[in-house]
Amino acid sequence: MVQERLSGNASEKRNCWYRGHGPDSMRGELIRGLSLNRKTLNRKVRHQGKDALQHGDYKRVCRTLRMVDFT
């Protein structure tokens, strides 16, 4: 059974809420927006005296320019 290719451009595919949690679903942020800032965010949290960030916590500490707001 082969999965059918979904239509749409790359940014729609990355930001689409129903495409799941696969490697190419950034779930609300365009590609590399968060991964480029991960070291900076870890440094920021380390100096704030909190624990290391997990999963979606990065998005709560520092919202990047390319974030998509679904509210």
CHARMM-style PDB file with segment names, atoms N, HN, CA, C and O in Angstrom:
ATOM      1  N   MET     1       0.846  -1.182   0.000  1.00  0.00      PROA
ATOM      2  CA  MET     1       0.000   0.000   0.000  1.00  0.00      PROA
ATOM      3  C   MET     1       0.891   1.244   0.000  1.00  0.00      PROA
ATOM      4  O   MET     1       1.705   1.436   0.903  1.00  0.00      PROA
ATOM      5  N   VAL     2       0.728   2.073  -1.009  1.00  0.00      PROA
ATOM      6  HN  VAL     2       0.067   1.917  -1.743  1.00  0.00      PROA
ATOM      7  CA  VAL     2       1.545   3.273  -1.153  1.00  0.00      PROA
ATOM      8  C   VAL     2       0.725   4.490  -0.749  1.00  0.00      PROA
ATOM      9  O   VAL     2      -0.431   4.641  -1.146  1.00  0.00      PROA
ATOM     10  N   GLN     3       1.342   5.350   0.044  1.00  0.00      PROA
ATOM     11  HN  GLN     3       2.280   5.227   0.367  1.00  0.00      PROA
ATOM     12  CA  GLN     3       0.649   6.556   0.479  1.00  0.00      PROA
ATOM     13  C   GLN     3       0.568   7.547  -0.673  1.00  0.00      PROA
ATOM     14  O   GLN     3       1.557   7.777  -1.370  1.00  0.00      PROA
ATOM     15  N   GLU     4      -0.609   8.134  -0.874  1.00  0.00      PROA
ATOM     16  HN  GLU     4      -1.412   7.947  -0.308  1.00  0.00      PROA
ATOM     17  CA  GLU     4      -0.786   9.087  -1.961  1.00  0.00      PROA
ATOM     18  C   GLU     4      -0.098  10.406  -1.631  1.00  0.00      PROA
ATOM     19  O   GLU     4      -0.048  10.838  -0.479  1.00  0.00      PROA
ATOM     20  N   ARG     5       0.429  11.029  -2.677  1.00  0.00      PROA
ATOM     21  HN  ARG     5       0.389  10.679  -3.612  1.00  0.00      PROA
ATOM     22  CA  ARG     5       1.093  12.319  -2.509  1.00  0.00      PROA
ATOM     23  C   ARG     5       0.050  13.396  -2.258  1.00  0.00      PROA
ATOM     24  O   ARG     5      -0.934  13.490  -2.992  1.00  0.00      PROA
ATOM     25  N   LEU     6       0.257  14.211  -1.223  1.00  0.00      PROA
ATOM     26  HN  LEU     6       1.057  14.135  -0.627  1.00  0.00      PROA
ATOM     27  CA  LEU     6      -0.673  15.280  -0.908  1.00  0.00      PROA
ATOM     28  C   LEU     6      -0.323  16.530  -1.699  1.00  0.00      PROA
ATOM     29  O   LEU     6       0.852  16.830  -1.911  1.00  0.00      PROA
ATOM     30  N   SER     7      -1.341  17.254  -2.133  1.00  0.00      PROA
ATOM     31  HN  SER     7      -2.296  17.010  -1.961  1.00  0.00      PROA
ATOM     32  CA  SER     7      -1.109  18.457  -2.917  1.00  0.00      PROA
ATOM     33  C   SER     7      -0.704  19.616  -2.008  1.00  0.00      PROA
ATOM     34  O   SER     7      -0.835  19.538  -0.787  1.00  0.00      PROA
ATOM     35  N   GLY     8      -0.210  20.694  -2.626  1.00  0.00      PROA
ATOM     36  HN  GLY     8      -0.105  20.757  -3.618  1.00  0.00      PROA
ATOM     37  CA  GLY     8       0.163  21.883  -1.870  1.00  0.00      PROA
ATOM     38  C   GLY     8       1.643  22.183  -1.978  1.00  0.00      PROA
ATOM     39  O   GLY     8       2.441  21.310  -2.319  1.00  0.00      PROA
ATOM     40  N   ASN     9       2.006  23.424  -1.685  1.00  0.00      PROA
ATOM     41  HN  ASN     9       1.357  24.133  -1.408  1.00  0.00      PROA
ATOM     42  CA  ASN     9       3.424  23.783  -1.744  1.00  0.00      PROA
ATOM     43  C   ASN     9       4.117  23.422  -0.429  1.00  0.00      PROA
ATOM     44  O   ASN     9       3.477  22.976   0.524  1.00  0.00      PROA
ATOM     45  N   ALA    10       5.430  23.622  -0.396  1.00  0.00      PROA
ATOM     46  HN  ALA    10       5.950  23.984  -1.170  1.00  0.00      PROA
ATOM     47  CA  ALA    10       6.227  23.148   0.738  1.00  0.00      PROA
ATOM     48  C   ALA    10       5.825  23.800   2.051  1.00  0.00      PROA
ATOM     49  O   ALA    10       5.730  23.122   3.074  1.00  0.00      PROA
ATOM     50  N   SER    11       5.586  25.111   2.038  1.00  0.00      PROA
ATOM     51  HN  SER    11       5.663  25.662   1.207  1.00  0.00      PROA
ATOM     52  CA  SER    11       5.252  25.774   3.299  1.00  0.00      PROA
ATOM     53  C   SER    11       3.887  25.337   3.813  1.00  0.00      PROA
ATOM     54  O   SER    11       3.686  25.242   5.024  1.00  0.00      PROA
ATOM     55  N   GLU    12       2.950  25.072   2.916  1.00  0.00      PROA
ATOM     56  HN  GLU    12       3.113  25.150   1.932  1.00  0.00      PROA
ATOM     57  CA  GLU    12       1.643  24.553   3.347  1.00  0.00      PROA
ATOM     58  C   GLU    12       1.798  23.181   3.979  1.00  0.00      PROA
ATOM     59  O   GLU    12       1.169  22.888   4.995  1.00  0.00      PROA
ATOM     60  N   LYS    13       2.630  22.343   3.385  1.00  0.00      PROA
ATOM     61  HN  LYS    13       3.141  22.582   2.560  1.00  0.00      PROA
ATOM     62  CA  LYS    13       2.825  20.995   3.909  1.00  0.00      PROA
ATOM     63  C   LYS    13       3.479  21.025   5.287  1.00  0.00      PROA
ATOM     64  O   LYS    13       3.110  20.250   6.169  1.00  0.00      PROA
ATOM     65  N   ARG    14       4.445  21.916   5.473  1.00  0.00      PROA
ATOM     66  HN  ARG    14       4.745  22.546   4.756  1.00  0.00      PROA
ATOM     67  CA  ARG    14       5.130  21.982   6.759  1.00  0.00      PROA
ATOM     68  C   ARG    14       4.233  22.514   7.861  1.00  0.00      PROA
ATOM     69  O   ARG    14       4.355  22.100   9.014  1.00  0.00      PROA
ATOM     70  N   ASN    15       3.336  23.423   7.522  1.00  0.00      PROA
ATOM     71  HN  ASN    15       3.237  23.759   6.586  1.00  0.00      PROA
ATOM     72  CA  ASN    15       2.528  24.090   8.533  1.00  0.00      PROA
ATOM     73  C   ASN    15       1.145  23.489   8.712  1.00  0.00      PROA
ATOM     74  O   ASN    15       0.382  23.934   9.569  1.00  0.00      PROA
ATOM     75  N   CYS    16       0.821  22.502   7.929  1.00  0.00      PROA
ATOM     76  HN  CYS    16       1.442  22.140   7.234  1.00  0.00      PROA
ATOM     77  CA  CYS    16      -0.526  21.950   7.959  1.00  0.00      PROA
ATOM     78  C   CYS    16      -0.741  21.136   9.241  1.00  0.00      PROA
ATOM     79  O   CYS    16       0.085  20.293   9.590  1.00  0.00      PROA
ATOM     80  N   TRP    17      -1.842  21.387   9.930  1.00  0.00      PROA
ATOM     81  HN  TRP    17      -2.514  22.072   9.646  1.00  0.00      PROA
ATOM     82  CA  TRP    17      -2.075  20.753  11.226  1.00  0.00      PROA
ATOM     83  C   TRP    17      -2.474  19.290  11.101  1.00  0.00      PROA
ATOM     84  O   TRP    17      -2.346  18.554  12.080  1.00  0.00      PROA
ATOM     85  N   TYR    18      -2.954  18.827   9.941  1.00  0.00      PROA
ATOM     86  HN  TYR    18      -3.058  19.425   9.147  1.00  0.00      PROA
ATOM     87  CA  TYR    18      -3.435  17.447   9.849  1.00  0.00      PROA
ATOM     88  C   TYR    18      -2.417  16.498   9.230  1.00  0.00      PROA
ATOM     89  O   TYR    18      -2.747  15.333   9.008  1.00  0.00      PROA
ATOM     90  N   ARG    19      -1.212  16.937   8.947  1.00  0.00      PROA
ATOM     91  HN  ARG    19      -0.945  17.883   9.128  1.00  0.00      PROA
ATOM     92  CA  ARG    19      -0.229  16.058   8.323  1.00  0.00      PROA
ATOM     93  C   ARG    19       0.589  15.261   9.342  1.00  0.00      PROA
ATOM     94  O   ARG    19       1.492  14.517   8.960  1.00  0.00      PROA
ATOM     95  N   GLY    20       0.289  15.408  10.605  1.00  0.00      PROA
ATOM     96  HN  GLY    20      -0.445  16.013  10.915  1.00  0.00      PROA
ATOM     97  CA  GLY    20       0.945  14.584  11.605  1.00  0.00      PROA
ATOM     98  C   GLY    20       2.253  15.160  12.119  1.00  0.00      PROA
ATOM     99  O   GLY    20       2.540  16.342  11.925  1.00  0.00      PROA
ATOM    100  N   HSD    21       3.045  14.320  12.776  1.00  0.00      PROA
ATOM    101  HN  HSD    21       2.812  13.360  12.934  1.00  0.00      PROA
ATOM    102  CA  HSD    21       4.274  14.761  13.436  1.00  0.00      PROA
ATOM    103  C   HSD    21       5.506  14.179  12.759  1.00  0.00      PROA
ATOM    104  O   HSD    21       6.499  13.899  13.430  1.00  0.00      PROA
ATOM    105  N   GLY    22       5.464  13.994  11.459  1.00  0.00      PROA
ATOM    106  HN  GLY    22       4.657  14.221  10.914  1.00  0.00      PROA
ATOM    107  CA  GLY    22       6.592  13.424  10.730  1.00  0.00      PROA
ATOM    108  C   GLY    22       7.770  14.384  10.653  1.00  0.00      PROA
ATOM    109  O   GLY    22       7.699  15.495  11.180  1.00  0.00      PROA
ATOM    110  N   PRO    23       8.860  13.964   9.998  1.00  0.00      PROA
ATOM    111  CA  PRO    23      10.062  14.787   9.939  1.00  0.00      PROA
ATOM    112  C   PRO    23       9.875  16.102   9.190  1.00  0.00      PROA
ATOM    113  O   PRO    23      10.618  17.056   9.422  1.00  0.00      PROA
ATOM    114  N   ASP    24       8.896  16.163   8.299  1.00  0.00      PROA
ATOM    115  HN  ASP    24       8.292  15.389   8.111  1.00  0.00      PROA
ATOM    116  CA  ASP    24       8.706  17.382   7.511  1.00  0.00      PROA
ATOM    117  C   ASP    24       7.493  18.180   7.956  1.00  0.00      PROA
ATOM    118  O   ASP    24       7.049  19.072   7.233  1.00  0.00      PROA
ATOM    119  N   SER    25       6.946  17.883   9.131  1.00  0.00      PROA
ATOM    120  HN  SER    25       7.307  17.158   9.719  1.00  0.00      PROA
ATOM    121  CA  SER    25       5.821  18.676   9.619  1.00  0.00      PROA
ATOM    122  C   SER    25       6.311  19.526  10.787  1.00  0.00      PROA
ATOM    123  O   SER    25       6.472  19.028  11.901  1.00  0.00      PROA
ATOM    124  N   MET    26       6.539  20.773  10.536  1.00  0.00      PROA
ATOM    125  HN  MET    26       6.408  21.178   9.631  1.00  0.00      PROA
ATOM    126  CA  MET    26       7.081  21.660  11.561  1.00  0.00      PROA
ATOM    127  C   MET    26       6.000  22.157  12.508  1.00  0.00      PROA
ATOM    128  O   MET    26       6.302  22.759  13.538  1.00  0.00      PROA
ATOM    129  N   ARG    27       4.761  21.911  12.167  1.00  0.00      PROA
ATOM    130  HN  ARG    27       4.516  21.422  11.330  1.00  0.00      PROA
ATOM    131  CA  ARG    27       3.629  22.200  13.049  1.00  0.00      PROA
ATOM    132  C   ARG    27       3.605  23.653  13.512  1.00  0.00      PROA
ATOM    133  O   ARG    27       3.704  23.928  14.708  1.00  0.00      PROA
ATOM    134  N   GLY    28       3.474  24.576  12.576  1.00  0.00      PROA
ATOM    135  HN  GLY    28       3.394  24.353  11.605  1.00  0.00      PROA
ATOM    136  CA  GLY    28       3.287  25.965  12.957  1.00  0.00      PROA
ATOM    137  C   GLY    28       4.498  26.850  12.778  1.00  0.00      PROA
ATOM    138  O   GLY    28       4.471  28.018  13.166  1.00  0.00      PROA
ATOM    139  N   GLU    29       5.547  26.326  12.206  1.00  0.00      PROA
ATOM    140  HN  GLU    29       5.569  25.377  11.891  1.00  0.00      PROA
ATOM    141  CA  GLU    29       6.719  27.159  11.966  1.00  0.00      PROA
ATOM    142  C   GLU    29       7.362  26.727  10.654  1.00  0.00      PROA
ATOM    143  O   GLU    29       7.506  25.530  10.403  1.00  0.00      PROA
ATOM    144  N   LEU    30       7.745  27.673   9.824  1.00  0.00      PROA
ATOM    145  HN  LEU    30       7.628  28.645  10.028  1.00  0.00      PROA
ATOM    146  CA  LEU    30       8.392  27.337   8.565  1.00  0.00      PROA
ATOM    147  C   LEU    30       9.755  26.714   8.830  1.00  0.00      PROA
ATOM    148  O   LEU    30      10.308  26.858   9.920  1.00  0.00      PROA
ATOM    149  N   ILE    31      10.286  26.032   7.847  1.00  0.00      PROA
ATOM    150  HN  ILE    31       9.837  25.914   6.962  1.00  0.00      PROA
ATOM    151  CA  ILE    31      11.476  25.194   8.025  1.00  0.00      PROA
ATOM    152  C   ILE    31      12.687  25.980   8.550  1.00  0.00      PROA
ATOM    153  O   ILE    31      12.939  27.111   8.132  1.00  0.00      PROA
ATOM    154  N   ARG    32      13.419  25.362   9.462  1.00  0.00      PROA
ATOM    155  HN  ARG    32      13.215  24.443   9.801  1.00  0.00      PROA
ATOM    156  CA  ARG    32      14.675  25.856  10.032  1.00  0.00      PROA
ATOM    157  C   ARG    32      14.538  27.095  10.899  1.00  0.00      PROA
ATOM    158  O   ARG    32      15.548  27.581  11.408  1.00  0.00      PROA
ATOM    159  N   GLY    33      13.346  27.625  11.090  1.00  0.00      PROA
ATOM    160  HN  GLY    33      12.526  27.230  10.677  1.00  0.00      PROA
ATOM    161  CA  GLY    33      13.197  28.785  11.949  1.00  0.00      PROA
ATOM    162  C   GLY    33      13.608  28.487  13.377  1.00  0.00      PROA
ATOM    163  O   GLY    33      14.285  29.291  14.017  1.00  0.00      PROA
ATOM    164  N   LEU    34      13.194  27.324  13.877  1.00  0.00      PROA
ATOM    165  HN  LEU    34      12.643  26.671  13.357  1.00  0.00      PROA
ATOM    166  CA  LEU    34      13.486  26.956  15.260  1.00  0.00      PROA
ATOM    167  C   LEU    34      14.840  26.272  15.393  1.00  0.00      PROA
ATOM    168  O   LEU    34      15.565  26.504  16.360  1.00  0.00      PROA
ATOM    169  N   SER    35      15.179  25.429  14.422  1.00  0.00      PROA
ATOM    170  HN  SER    35      14.590  25.241  13.636  1.00  0.00      PROA
ATOM    171  CA  SER    35      16.429  24.689  14.526  1.00  0.00      PROA
ATOM    172  C   SER    35      17.641  25.615  14.478  1.00  0.00      PROA
ATOM    173  O   SER    35      18.682  25.299  15.054  1.00  0.00      PROA
ATOM    174  N   LEU    36      17.517  26.753  13.800  1.00  0.00      PROA
ATOM    175  HN  LEU    36      16.671  27.009  13.333  1.00  0.00      PROA
ATOM    176  CA  LEU    36      18.618  27.711  13.768  1.00  0.00      PROA
ATOM    177  C   LEU    36      18.808  28.384  15.116  1.00  0.00      PROA
ATOM    178  O   LEU    36      19.919  28.802  15.443  1.00  0.00      PROA
ATOM    179  N   ASN    37      17.751  28.499  15.903  1.00  0.00      PROA
ATOM    180  HN  ASN    37      16.849  28.160  15.637  1.00  0.00      PROA
ATOM    181  CA  ASN    37      17.809  29.219  17.174  1.00  0.00      PROA
ATOM    182  C   ASN    37      17.915  28.310  18.391  1.00  0.00      PROA
ATOM    183  O   ASN    37      17.876  28.793  19.523  1.00  0.00      PROA
ATOM    184  N   ARG    38      18.049  27.009  18.180  1.00  0.00      PROA
ATOM    185  HN  ARG    38      18.081  26.617  17.261  1.00  0.00      PROA
ATOM    186  CA  ARG    38      18.019  26.075  19.296  1.00  0.00      PROA
ATOM    187  C   ARG    38      19.171  26.309  20.281  1.00  0.00      PROA
ATOM    188  O   ARG    38      18.962  26.279  21.494  1.00  0.00      PROA
ATOM    189  N   LYS    39      20.369  26.538  19.773  1.00  0.00      PROA
ATOM    190  HN  LYS    39      20.539  26.562  18.787  1.00  0.00      PROA
ATOM    191  CA  LYS    39      21.512  26.779  20.664  1.00  0.00      PROA
ATOM    192  C   LYS    39      21.315  28.064  21.463  1.00  0.00      PROA
ATOM    193  O   LYS    39      21.601  28.117  22.660  1.00  0.00      PROA
ATOM    194  N   THR    40      20.826  29.090  20.787  1.00  0.00      PROA
ATOM    195  HN  THR    40      20.594  29.047  19.815  1.00  0.00      PROA
ATOM    196  CA  THR    40      20.578  30.361  21.468  1.00  0.00      PROA
ATOM    197  C   THR    40      19.543  30.200  22.560  1.00  0.00      PROA
ATOM    198  O   THR    40      19.690  30.747  23.653  1.00  0.00      PROA
ATOM    199  N   LEU    41      18.502  29.453  22.265  1.00  0.00      PROA
ATOM    200  HN  LEU    41      18.382  29.009  21.377  1.00  0.00      PROA
ATOM    201  CA  LEU    41      17.441  29.249  23.249  1.00  0.00      PROA
ATOM    202  C   LEU    41      17.943  28.441  24.435  1.00  0.00      PROA
ATOM    203  O   LEU    41      17.609  28.746  25.580  1.00  0.00      PROA
ATOM    204  N   ASN    42      18.745  27.409  24.172  1.00  0.00      PROA
ATOM    205  HN  ASN    42      19.016  27.161  23.242  1.00  0.00      PROA
ATOM    206  CA  ASN    42      19.302  26.616  25.269  1.00  0.00      PROA
ATOM    207  C   ASN    42      20.182  27.480  26.161  1.00  0.00      PROA
ATOM    208  O   ASN    42      20.151  27.342  27.384  1.00  0.00      PROA
ATOM    209  N   ARG    43      20.970  28.374  25.554  1.00  0.00      PROA
ATOM    210  HN  ARG    43      20.995  28.486  24.560  1.00  0.00      PROA
ATOM    211  CA  ARG    43      21.823  29.270  26.324  1.00  0.00      PROA
ATOM    212  C   ARG    43      20.973  30.206  27.171  1.00  0.00      PROA
ATOM    213  O   ARG    43      21.285  30.470  28.332  1.00  0.00      PROA
ATOM    214  N   LYS    44      19.903  30.699  26.578  1.00  0.00      PROA
ATOM    215  HN  LYS    44      19.649  30.484  25.634  1.00  0.00      PROA
ATOM    216  CA  LYS    44      19.013  31.618  27.287  1.00  0.00      PROA
ATOM    217  C   LYS    44      18.384  30.932  28.499  1.00  0.00      PROA
ATOM    218  O   LYS    44      18.293  31.525  29.575  1.00  0.00      PROA
ATOM    219  N   VAL    45      17.957  29.703  28.326  1.00  0.00      PROA
ATOM    220  HN  VAL    45      18.030  29.222  27.452  1.00  0.00      PROA
ATOM    221  CA  VAL    45      17.329  28.964  29.420  1.00  0.00      PROA
ATOM    222  C   VAL    45      18.348  28.578  30.481  1.00  0.00      PROA
ATOM    223  O   VAL    45      18.042  28.587  31.673  1.00  0.00      PROA
ATOM    224  N   ARG    46      19.569  28.236  30.046  1.00  0.00      PROA
ATOM    225  HN  ARG    46      19.817  28.228  29.077  1.00  0.00      PROA
ATOM    226  CA  ARG    46      20.613  27.851  30.988  1.00  0.00      PROA
ATOM    227  C   ARG    46      20.934  29.000  31.943  1.00  0.00      PROA
ATOM    228  O   ARG    46      21.176  28.778  33.129  1.00  0.00      PROA
ATOM    229  N   HSD    47      20.937  30.215  31.426  1.00  0.00      PROA
ATOM    230  HN  HSD    47      20.740  30.395  30.463  1.00  0.00      PROA
ATOM    231  CA  HSD    47      21.253  31.364  32.272  1.00  0.00      PROA
ATOM    232  C   HSD    47      20.051  31.847  33.073  1.00  0.00      PROA
ATOM    233  O   HSD    47      20.197  32.666  33.981  1.00  0.00      PROA
ATOM    234  N   GLN    48      18.873  31.350  32.745  1.00  0.00      PROA
ATOM    235  HN  GLN    48      18.754  30.685  32.007  1.00  0.00      PROA
ATOM    236  CA  GLN    48      17.692  31.700  33.529  1.00  0.00      PROA
ATOM    237  C   GLN    48      17.498  30.746  34.703  1.00  0.00      PROA
ATOM    238  O   GLN    48      16.627  30.964  35.545  1.00  0.00      PROA
ATOM    239  N   GLY    49      18.304  29.694  34.759  1.00  0.00      PROA
ATOM    240  HN  GLY    49      19.012  29.517  34.075  1.00  0.00      PROA
ATOM    241  CA  GLY    49      18.232  28.768  35.877  1.00  0.00      PROA
ATOM    242  C   GLY    49      17.110  27.757  35.781  1.00  0.00      PROA
ATOM    243  O   GLY    49      16.732  27.153  36.784  1.00  0.00      PROA
ATOM    244  N   LYS    50      16.570  27.565  34.583  1.00  0.00      PROA
ATOM    245  HN  LYS    50      16.876  28.056  33.768  1.00  0.00      PROA
ATOM    246  CA  LYS    50      15.508  26.567  34.414  1.00  0.00      PROA
ATOM    247  C   LYS    50      16.107  25.282  33.861  1.00  0.00      PROA
ATOM    248  O   LYS    50      17.287  25.232  33.516  1.00  0.00      PROA
ATOM    249  N   ASP    51      15.282  24.246  33.783  1.00  0.00      PROA
ATOM    250  HN  ASP    51      14.323  24.287  34.063  1.00  0.00      PROA
ATOM    251  CA  ASP    51      15.731  22.993  33.186  1.00  0.00      PROA
ATOM    252  C   ASP    51      15.838  23.151  31.677  1.00  0.00      PROA
ATOM    253  O   ASP    51      15.362  24.134  31.109  1.00  0.00      PROA
ATOM    254  N   ALA    52      16.471  22.168  31.030  1.00  0.00      PROA
ATOM    255  HN  ALA    52      16.858  21.370  31.492  1.00  0.00      PROA
ATOM    256  CA  ALA    52      16.589  22.178  29.576  1.00  0.00      PROA
ATOM    257  C   ALA    52      15.197  22.091  28.949  1.00  0.00      PROA
ATOM    258  O   ALA    52      14.283  21.481  29.503  1.00  0.00      PROA
ATOM    259  N   LEU    53      15.067  22.703  27.810  1.00  0.00      PROA
ATOM    260  HN  LEU    53      15.809  23.199  27.360  1.00  0.00      PROA
ATOM    261  CA  LEU    53      13.768  22.733  27.132  1.00  0.00      PROA
ATOM    262  C   LEU    53      13.461  21.395  26.478  1.00  0.00      PROA
ATOM    263  O   LEU    53      14.363  20.701  26.007  1.00  0.00      PROA
ATOM    264  N   GLN    54      12.204  21.045  26.454  1.00  0.00      PROA
ATOM    265  HN  GLN    54      11.472  21.608  26.837  1.00  0.00      PROA
ATOM    266  CA  GLN    54      11.764  19.817  25.819  1.00  0.00      PROA
ATOM    267  C   GLN    54      10.700  20.129  24.777  1.00  0.00      PROA
ATOM    268  O   GLN    54       9.763  20.881  25.042  1.00  0.00      PROA
ATOM    269  N   HSD    55      10.847  19.551  23.596  1.00  0.00      PROA
ATOM    270  HN  HSD    55      11.609  18.940  23.380  1.00  0.00      PROA
ATOM    271  CA  HSD    55       9.819  19.565  22.543  1.00  0.00      PROA
ATOM    272  C   HSD    55       9.285  20.973  22.259  1.00  0.00      PROA
ATOM    273  O   HSD    55      10.037  21.828  21.790  1.00  0.00      PROA
ATOM    274  N   GLY    56       8.012  21.225  22.531  1.00  0.00      PROA
ATOM    275  HN  GLY    56       7.402  20.530  22.911  1.00  0.00      PROA
ATOM    276  CA  GLY    56       7.379  22.484  22.176  1.00  0.00      PROA
ATOM    277  C   GLY    56       7.726  23.645  23.082  1.00  0.00      PROA
ATOM    278  O   GLY    56       7.298  24.771  22.831  1.00  0.00      PROA
ATOM    279  N   ASP    57       8.500  23.392  24.140  1.00  0.00      PROA
ATOM    280  HN  ASP    57       8.848  22.477  24.344  1.00  0.00      PROA
ATOM    281  CA  ASP    57       8.852  24.475  25.060  1.00  0.00      PROA
ATOM    282  C   ASP    57       9.691  25.554  24.380  1.00  0.00      PROA
ATOM    283  O   ASP    57       9.664  26.714  24.788  1.00  0.00      PROA
ATOM    284  N   TYR    58      10.439  25.170  23.340  1.00  0.00      PROA
ATOM    285  HN  TYR    58      10.461  24.227  23.008  1.00  0.00      PROA
ATOM    286  CA  TYR    58      11.235  26.154  22.614  1.00  0.00      PROA
ATOM    287  C   TYR    58      10.349  27.255  22.049  1.00  0.00      PROA
ATOM    288  O   TYR    58      10.708  28.432  22.064  1.00  0.00      PROA
ATOM    289  N   LYS    59       9.194  26.855  21.555  1.00  0.00      PROA
ATOM    290  HN  LYS    59       8.902  25.898  21.543  1.00  0.00      PROA
ATOM    291  CA  LYS    59       8.292  27.815  20.923  1.00  0.00      PROA
ATOM    292  C   LYS    59       7.717  28.782  21.943  1.00  0.00      PROA
ATOM    293  O   LYS    59       7.367  29.909  21.592  1.00  0.00      PROA
ATOM    294  N   ARG    60       7.611  28.368  23.192  1.00  0.00      PROA
ATOM    295  HN  ARG    60       7.895  27.453  23.478  1.00  0.00      PROA
ATOM    296  CA  ARG    60       7.039  29.239  24.218  1.00  0.00      PROA
ATOM    297  C   ARG    60       8.063  30.246  24.738  1.00  0.00      PROA
ATOM    298  O   ARG    60       7.696  31.361  25.110  1.00  0.00      PROA
ATOM    299  N   VAL    61       9.344  29.865  24.769  1.00  0.00      PROA
ATOM    300  HN  VAL    61       9.641  28.960  24.467  1.00  0.00      PROA
ATOM    301  CA  VAL    61      10.368  30.751  25.312  1.00  0.00      PROA
ATOM    302  C   VAL    61      10.686  31.880  24.338  1.00  0.00      PROA
ATOM    303  O   VAL    61      10.782  33.038  24.745  1.00  0.00      PROA
ATOM    304  N   CYS    62      10.847  31.560  23.075  1.00  0.00      PROA
ATOM    305  HN  CYS    62      10.769  30.619  22.744  1.00  0.00      PROA
ATOM    306  CA  CYS    62      11.265  32.571  22.103  1.00  0.00      PROA
ATOM    307  C   CYS    62      10.552  32.330  20.785  1.00  0.00      PROA
ATOM    308  O   CYS    62      10.892  31.403  20.051  1.00  0.00      PROA
ATOM    309  N   ARG    63       9.572  33.156  20.486  1.00  0.00      PROA
ATOM    310  HN  ARG    63       9.296  33.909  21.082  1.00  0.00      PROA
ATOM    311  CA  ARG    63       8.856  33.027  19.227  1.00  0.00      PROA
ATOM    312  C   ARG    63       9.697  33.638  18.113  1.00  0.00      PROA
ATOM    313  O   ARG    63      10.167  34.769  18.236  1.00  0.00      PROA
ATOM    314  N   THR    64       9.887  32.897  17.034  1.00  0.00      PROA
ATOM    315  HN  THR    64       9.505  31.978  16.935  1.00  0.00      PROA
ATOM    316  CA  THR    64      10.729  33.366  15.943  1.00  0.00      PROA
ATOM    317  C   THR    64       9.914  34.134  14.915  1.00  0.00      PROA
ATOM    318  O   THR    64       8.684  34.154  14.962  1.00  0.00      PROA
ATOM    319  N   LEU    65      10.609  34.754  14.004  1.00  0.00      PROA
ATOM    320  HN  LEU    65      11.608  34.738  13.966  1.00  0.00      PROA
ATOM    321  CA  LEU    65       9.987  35.599  12.989  1.00  0.00      PROA
ATOM    322  C   LEU    65       9.018  34.823  12.106  1.00  0.00      PROA
ATOM    323  O   LEU    65       7.997  35.360  11.676  1.00  0.00      PROA
ATOM    324  N   ARG    66       9.340  33.556  11.834  1.00  0.00      PROA
ATOM    325  HN  ARG    66      10.170  33.121  12.182  1.00  0.00      PROA
ATOM    326  CA  ARG    66       8.554  32.775  10.890  1.00  0.00      PROA
ATOM    327  C   ARG    66       7.445  31.949  11.537  1.00  0.00      PROA
ATOM    328  O   ARG    66       6.822  31.123  10.872  1.00  0.00      PROA
ATOM    329  N   MET    67       7.197  32.162  12.811  1.00  0.00      PROA
ATOM    330  HN  MET    67       7.703  32.834  13.352  1.00  0.00      PROA
ATOM    331  CA  MET    67       6.152  31.398  13.488  1.00  0.00      PROA
ATOM    332  C   MET    67       4.785  31.711  12.908  1.00  0.00      PROA
ATOM    333  O   MET    67       4.512  32.843  12.508  1.00  0.00      PROA
ATOM    334  N   VAL    68       3.938  30.712  12.865  1.00  0.00      PROA
ATOM    335  HN  VAL    68       4.160  29.792  13.189  1.00  0.00      PROA
ATOM    336  CA  VAL    68       2.570  30.882  12.388  1.00  0.00      PROA
ATOM    337  C   VAL    68       1.640  30.776  13.583  1.00  0.00      PROA
ATOM    338  O   VAL    68       1.705  29.808  14.340  1.00  0.00      PROA
ATOM    339  N   ASP    69       0.788  31.752  13.752  1.00  0.00      PROA
ATOM    340  HN  ASP    69       0.735  32.539  13.137  1.00  0.00      PROA
ATOM    341  CA  ASP    69      -0.135  31.771  14.886  1.00  0.00      PROA
ATOM    342  C   ASP    69      -1.472  31.194  14.461  1.00  0.00      PROA
ATOM    343  O   ASP    69      -2.119  31.737  13.566  1.00  0.00      PROA
ATOM    344  N   PHE    70      -1.903  30.095  15.089  1.00  0.00      PROA
ATOM    345  HN  PHE    70      -1.378  29.653  15.816  1.00  0.00      PROA
ATOM    346  CA  PHE    70      -3.147  29.428  14.720  1.00  0.00      PROA
ATOM    347  C   PHE    70      -4.336  29.880  15.551  1.00  0.00      PROA
ATOM    348  O   PHE    70      -5.432  29.348  15.378  1.00  0.00      PROA
ATOM    349  N   THR    71      -4.157  30.849  16.454  1.00  0.00      PROA
ATOM    350  HN  THR    71      -3.266  31.281  16.595  1.00  0.00      PROA
ATOM    351  CA  THR    71      -5.275  31.284  17.289  1.00  0.00      PROA
ATOM    352  C   THR    71      -6.201  32.224  16.552  1.00  0.00      PROA
ATOM    353  OT1 THR    71      -7.194  32.682  17.116  1.00  0.00      PROA
TER     354      THR     71
END
